[in-house]
Amino acid sequence: MPAAAAPAHRMSVPDYVAGIAAGDRSVLARAITLVESTNPAHRRLAQTVLQELLPTTGNAVRLGITGVPGVGKSTTIDQLGMNLLAAGHKVAVLAIDPTSKRTGGSILGDKTRMSALSQERNAFIRPSPTSGTLGGVTRRTRETMALVEAAGFDVVIVETVGVGQSEVSVADMVDFFLVLLLAGGGDDLQGIKKGIIELADMIAINKADGDNVRRAQRAVGDYKHALQIFTPAGAAWFPPVLTISGLNNQGLKELWEKILEHRKTMTAIGTFQERRQSQAVSWMRDMLEDRLMGALRAQPQVAVELPGIEAAVRDGTLLPTLAVERLMSMMGFPSE
């Protein structure tokens, strides 16, 4: 048994690295708290820990799962995770949490929604508040993913809250992007955006059970046709469309086999490694933008004048491009 962790403020970088490498869940949770912190000292400590752990990251299957509310994401993840645990895997679920832009509140109910998985020792569930920003999604989730991989979790599932812009960010940090959909609404194809179809590595029609089986099977043909339109000719991988029932554990074995088949195919042609490398560069660029915005807001003059500039842009009395120029000049950057 790993030794009990010291309080977070007393833990050194070696303490964090050793604890995470040993699979100490308490140390892992505290490291993730550092990643999520806005305190500069915490952020610096988190970055040092991540750099030390970097050689032990990157070995997990990274799976992104999206779908509109009510599609059954949590039920499916709960059952899929239990299947993977039975097969000897360690599963981490990172749930992108829809923090309210109005109140700052968030829905941290993932452990209750995944009731079976949350009780397993070899599973780790962590909601990640977005704080209403895509930068928050990108930074916290990517870094948390690295931490759980270093802790020995070999399957990392990133769950998103619905079909929206955040899905693009999540698709750019995983190996396989699964879109869960429902059948029986009458206008299934109108319920998803072209961009989401283009991102999908696979579509699964969920809740294909009971009276909904036939509707789900008909939907498969519709979505296959849509994917033929959006998938480039000669693509190494044509996204399959499956019917599943997360509730009844039907189709999840085939779903996982397709995920492994995709990894094998992409690895054989070199695309898998290229995708990982491209994602690392995207991570760097996203973090650079995040840091630059932070540095901008930290400037005393900007802090004083930014509310007025934003109000002028909102009222239509200041051109957005001129507002940017004014802010950039406060940072000492030359005009275009």
C-alpha positions as CSV (number, residue, x, y, z in Angstrom):
1,M,0.0,0.0,0.0
2,P,1.4,3.5,-0.9
3,A,2.2,5.7,2.0
4,A,-0.4,8.3,3.0
5,A,0.0,11.5,1.0
6,A,1.1,14.7,2.7
7,P,-1.1,17.7,2.5
8,A,-1.1,19.2,-1.0
9,H,0.8,22.4,0.0
10,R,3.6,20.3,1.5
11,M,4.1,17.8,-1.3
12,S,7.2,18.2,-3.4
13,V,7.6,17.3,-7.1
14,P,9.2,14.0,-6.2
15,D,6.2,13.3,-3.9
16,Y,3.7,13.8,-6.7
17,V,5.8,11.9,-9.3
18,A,6.3,8.9,-7.0
19,G,2.7,8.9,-5.8
20,I,1.2,9.0,-9.3
21,A,3.7,6.4,-10.6
22,A,2.6,4.1,-7.7
23,G,-1.1,4.6,-8.7
24,D,-1.9,6.5,-5.4
25,R,-5.4,7.8,-6.2
26,S,-5.2,10.5,-3.5
27,V,-2.0,11.9,-5.0
28,L,-3.5,11.7,-8.4
29,A,-6.6,13.6,-7.3
30,R,-4.4,16.3,-5.7
31,A,-2.3,16.6,-8.8
32,I,-5.4,17.1,-10.9
33,T,-6.5,19.8,-8.5
34,L,-3.2,21.6,-9.1
35,V,-3.9,21.3,-12.9
36,E,-7.3,22.9,-12.4
37,S,-6.1,25.6,-10.1
38,T,-5.8,29.2,-11.3
39,N,-3.1,29.9,-8.7
40,P,0.2,30.7,-10.6
41,A,2.3,28.8,-8.0
42,H,0.1,25.7,-8.4
43,R,0.2,25.9,-12.1
44,R,4.1,26.1,-12.1
45,L,4.2,23.1,-9.8
46,A,1.7,21.2,-12.0
47,Q,3.8,21.8,-15.1
48,T,7.0,20.6,-13.4
49,V,5.2,17.4,-12.3
50,L,3.8,16.8,-15.8
51,Q,7.2,17.3,-17.4
52,E,8.7,14.7,-15.0
53,L,5.9,12.3,-15.8
54,L,5.9,12.9,-19.6
55,P,7.9,9.7,-20.5
56,T,5.2,7.5,-18.8
57,T,2.3,9.1,-20.7
58,G,0.8,8.4,-24.1
59,N,0.2,4.6,-23.8
60,A,-3.5,4.7,-23.2
61,V,-6.4,4.3,-25.7
62,R,-7.9,7.8,-25.8
63,L,-11.6,7.7,-26.6
64,G,-13.9,10.7,-27.0
65,I,-17.6,10.1,-26.7
66,T,-20.2,12.7,-27.5
67,G,-24.0,12.9,-28.0
68,V,-26.9,15.2,-27.1
69,P,-28.3,15.1,-23.6
70,G,-30.5,12.0,-23.1
71,V,-28.7,9.9,-25.7
72,G,-27.3,7.6,-22.9
73,K,-23.7,8.5,-22.8
74,S,-23.2,7.9,-19.1
75,T,-25.1,4.6,-19.2
76,T,-23.0,3.4,-22.1
77,I,-19.7,4.6,-20.6
78,D,-20.7,2.9,-17.3
79,Q,-21.3,-0.5,-19.0
80,L,-18.4,-0.2,-21.5
81,G,-16.1,0.6,-18.6
82,M,-17.3,-2.4,-16.6
83,N,-16.6,-4.6,-19.7
84,L,-13.1,-3.2,-20.0
85,L,-12.4,-3.7,-16.3
86,A,-13.5,-7.4,-16.7
87,A,-11.0,-7.7,-19.5
88,G,-8.2,-6.4,-17.3
89,H,-8.0,-2.7,-18.3
90,K,-7.8,0.3,-16.0
91,V,-10.3,2.9,-17.0
92,A,-10.3,6.7,-16.4
93,V,-13.4,8.8,-17.4
94,L,-12.9,12.6,-17.8
95,A,-16.3,14.2,-18.0
96,I,-16.3,17.7,-19.5
97,D,-18.6,19.5,-17.1
98,P,-20.9,22.3,-18.4
99,T,-20.1,25.1,-16.0
100,S,-22.8,27.7,-16.1
101,K,-21.6,31.0,-17.7
102,R,-24.3,32.8,-15.7
103,T,-23.8,31.4,-12.2
104,G,-20.4,29.7,-12.4
105,G,-22.1,26.5,-11.1
106,S,-21.5,23.1,-12.6
107,I,-23.1,19.7,-12.7
108,L,-20.8,17.4,-10.9
109,G,-23.0,14.3,-11.0
110,D,-20.8,11.9,-13.0
111,K,-20.1,9.6,-10.1
112,T,-23.8,9.1,-9.4
113,R,-24.6,8.7,-13.1
114,M,-21.9,6.0,-13.5
115,S,-22.9,4.1,-10.4
116,A,-21.2,0.8,-11.2
117,L,-18.0,2.1,-12.5
118,S,-17.6,4.7,-9.7
119,Q,-17.3,1.9,-7.2
120,E,-14.5,0.0,-8.9
121,R,-10.9,0.3,-7.7
122,N,-9.5,0.2,-11.2
123,A,-11.7,3.0,-12.4
124,F,-11.3,6.7,-11.9
125,I,-14.0,9.3,-12.7
126,R,-13.2,13.0,-12.7
127,P,-15.5,15.8,-13.9
128,S,-13.6,18.7,-15.4
129,P,-15.4,22.1,-15.1
130,T,-15.0,24.1,-18.3
131,S,-15.6,27.5,-16.6
132,G,-17.4,28.4,-19.8
133,T,-14.3,28.5,-21.9
134,L,-12.9,26.1,-24.6
135,G,-9.4,27.0,-23.3
136,G,-10.5,25.5,-20.0
137,V,-11.6,22.3,-21.7
138,T,-8.4,22.0,-23.6
139,R,-5.9,22.7,-20.9
140,R,-7.4,20.9,-18.0
141,T,-8.5,17.8,-19.9
142,R,-5.3,17.3,-21.8
143,E,-3.2,17.7,-18.6
144,T,-5.5,15.5,-16.6
145,M,-5.3,12.9,-19.4
146,A,-1.5,12.8,-19.0
147,L,-1.8,12.4,-15.3
148,V,-4.1,9.5,-15.4
149,E,-2.0,7.8,-18.1
150,A,1.0,8.2,-15.8
151,A,-1.0,6.6,-13.0
152,G,-1.4,3.4,-15.1
153,F,-4.9,3.9,-16.6
154,D,-4.7,2.4,-20.1
155,V,-8.1,3.5,-21.3
156,V,-9.1,7.1,-21.0
157,I,-12.6,8.1,-22.0
158,V,-13.4,11.8,-22.5
159,E,-17.2,12.5,-22.3
160,T,-18.6,15.7,-23.6
161,V,-21.9,17.3,-22.8
162,G,-23.5,17.5,-26.2
163,V,-23.0,18.5,-29.8
164,G,-21.2,21.8,-30.0
165,Q,-17.9,23.6,-30.4
166,S,-16.3,21.8,-27.5
167,E,-16.6,18.6,-29.5
168,V,-14.0,19.9,-31.9
169,S,-11.5,20.5,-29.1
170,V,-12.1,17.0,-27.6
171,A,-11.8,15.3,-31.1
172,D,-8.4,16.9,-31.3
173,M,-7.1,15.3,-28.1
174,V,-8.3,11.7,-28.6
175,D,-7.4,8.8,-30.8
176,F,-11.0,7.8,-31.6
177,F,-14.1,10.0,-31.6
178,L,-17.4,8.2,-31.1
179,V,-20.8,9.9,-31.7
180,L,-23.8,8.5,-30.0
181,L,-27.2,9.1,-31.6
182,L,-30.8,8.1,-31.2
183,A,-33.3,6.9,-33.8
184,G,-37.0,7.4,-34.0
185,G,-37.2,11.1,-34.0
186,G,-38.3,11.4,-37.6
187,D,-35.6,13.8,-38.7
188,D,-32.5,12.0,-37.4
189,L,-30.1,13.5,-39.9
190,Q,-31.3,17.0,-39.1
191,G,-30.3,16.4,-35.5
192,I,-26.6,16.5,-36.1
193,K,-24.3,18.9,-37.7
194,K,-22.1,18.3,-40.7
195,G,-19.0,19.1,-38.7
196,I,-19.8,16.4,-36.1
197,I,-20.2,13.8,-38.9
198,E,-16.9,14.8,-40.3
199,L,-15.2,14.4,-36.9
200,A,-16.8,11.0,-36.2
201,D,-14.6,7.9,-36.3
202,M,-17.7,5.8,-35.6
203,I,-21.5,6.4,-35.1
204,A,-23.4,4.3,-32.7
205,I,-27.2,4.3,-32.6
206,N,-27.9,3.9,-28.9
207,K,-31.0,2.5,-27.1
208,A,-31.5,0.0,-29.9
209,D,-33.7,-2.2,-27.7
210,G,-37.4,-3.0,-27.3
211,D,-39.7,-1.2,-29.7
212,N,-36.9,0.9,-30.9
213,V,-34.8,-1.8,-32.6
214,R,-36.3,-1.4,-36.1
215,R,-36.1,2.4,-36.0
216,A,-32.4,2.1,-35.0
217,Q,-31.7,-0.3,-37.9
218,R,-33.3,2.0,-40.4
219,A,-31.3,4.9,-39.0
220,V,-28.1,2.9,-39.7
221,G,-28.7,3.2,-43.4
222,D,-29.4,6.9,-43.2
223,Y,-26.2,7.6,-41.3
224,K,-24.1,5.4,-43.6
225,H,-25.3,7.4,-46.5
226,A,-24.4,10.7,-44.8
227,L,-20.9,9.4,-44.0
228,Q,-20.4,8.4,-47.6
229,I,-20.9,12.1,-48.5
230,F,-18.5,13.5,-46.0
231,T,-15.8,10.8,-45.9
232,P,-13.0,11.5,-48.4
233,A,-12.6,9.0,-51.2
234,G,-9.8,6.6,-50.6
235,A,-9.8,7.3,-46.8
236,A,-7.9,4.6,-44.8
237,W,-10.8,4.4,-42.4
238,F,-14.5,4.6,-43.2
239,P,-16.5,5.3,-40.0
240,P,-18.8,2.3,-39.2
241,V,-22.3,2.7,-38.0
242,L,-23.5,0.3,-35.3
243,T,-26.6,-0.2,-33.2
244,I,-26.0,-0.6,-29.5
245,S,-27.9,-0.7,-26.2
246,G,-25.8,0.6,-23.3
247,L,-28.5,-0.3,-20.9
248,N,-28.6,-4.0,-22.0
249,N,-24.9,-4.3,-22.9
250,Q,-25.6,-5.1,-26.5
251,G,-23.2,-4.2,-29.3
252,L,-20.5,-2.9,-26.9
253,K,-18.2,-5.8,-27.6
254,E,-18.3,-5.0,-31.3
255,L,-17.9,-1.3,-30.6
256,W,-14.7,-1.9,-28.7
257,E,-13.4,-4.2,-31.4
258,K,-13.9,-1.4,-33.9
259,I,-12.0,1.0,-31.7
260,L,-9.0,-1.5,-31.6
261,E,-9.3,-2.1,-35.3
262,H,-9.1,1.6,-36.0
263,R,-6.0,1.9,-33.9
264,K,-4.3,-1.0,-35.7
265,T,-5.2,0.4,-39.1
266,M,-4.0,3.9,-38.3
267,T,-0.8,2.6,-36.7
268,A,0.0,0.4,-39.7
269,I,-0.1,3.4,-42.1
270,G,1.6,5.8,-39.7
271,T,-1.4,8.0,-39.2
272,F,-1.8,7.2,-35.5
273,Q,1.6,8.6,-34.6
274,E,1.1,11.6,-36.9
275,R,-2.2,12.3,-35.2
276,R,-0.7,12.2,-31.7
277,Q,2.2,14.5,-32.8
278,S,-0.2,17.0,-34.4
279,Q,-2.3,16.9,-31.2
280,A,0.8,17.7,-29.1
281,V,1.5,20.8,-31.2
282,S,-2.2,21.8,-31.0
283,W,-1.9,21.5,-27.3
284,M,1.1,23.8,-27.2
285,R,-0.7,26.4,-29.4
286,D,-3.9,26.3,-27.3
287,M,-1.8,26.8,-24.2
288,L,0.1,29.6,-25.8
289,E,-3.2,31.4,-26.6
290,D,-4.4,30.7,-23.1
291,R,-1.2,32.2,-21.5
292,L,-1.2,35.2,-23.8
293,M,-4.8,36.0,-22.8
294,G,-3.8,35.6,-19.2
295,A,-0.9,37.9,-19.6
296,L,-3.1,40.4,-21.4
297,R,-5.6,40.5,-18.5
298,A,-2.8,40.7,-16.0
299,Q,-1.6,44.0,-17.4
300,P,-2.7,46.8,-15.0
301,Q,-3.7,49.2,-17.8
302,V,-5.6,46.5,-19.6
303,A,-7.4,45.5,-16.3
304,V,-8.5,49.1,-16.0
305,E,-9.5,49.8,-19.6
306,L,-10.8,46.4,-20.8
307,P,-14.3,46.7,-19.4
308,G,-14.8,50.0,-21.2
309,I,-13.3,48.7,-24.5
310,E,-15.6,45.7,-24.3
311,A,-18.6,47.9,-23.6
312,A,-17.7,50.1,-26.6
313,V,-17.5,47.1,-28.9
314,R,-20.8,45.8,-27.5
315,D,-22.5,49.1,-28.1
316,G,-21.2,49.3,-31.7
317,T,-19.2,52.5,-31.0
318,L,-15.7,50.8,-31.4
319,L,-14.7,48.6,-34.2
320,P,-13.5,45.2,-32.9
321,T,-10.3,45.3,-34.9
322,L,-9.5,48.7,-33.5
323,A,-10.2,47.4,-30.0
324,V,-7.7,44.6,-30.6
325,E,-5.1,47.1,-31.8
326,R,-5.6,49.2,-28.7
327,L,-5.2,46.2,-26.4
328,M,-2.1,44.9,-28.4
329,S,-0.5,48.3,-28.0
330,M,-0.9,48.2,-24.3
331,M,1.0,44.9,-24.4
332,G,3.8,46.6,-26.4
333,F,3.1,44.8,-29.7
334,P,3.5,46.8,-32.9
335,S,0.4,47.7,-35.0
336,E,-0.2,45.7,-38.1
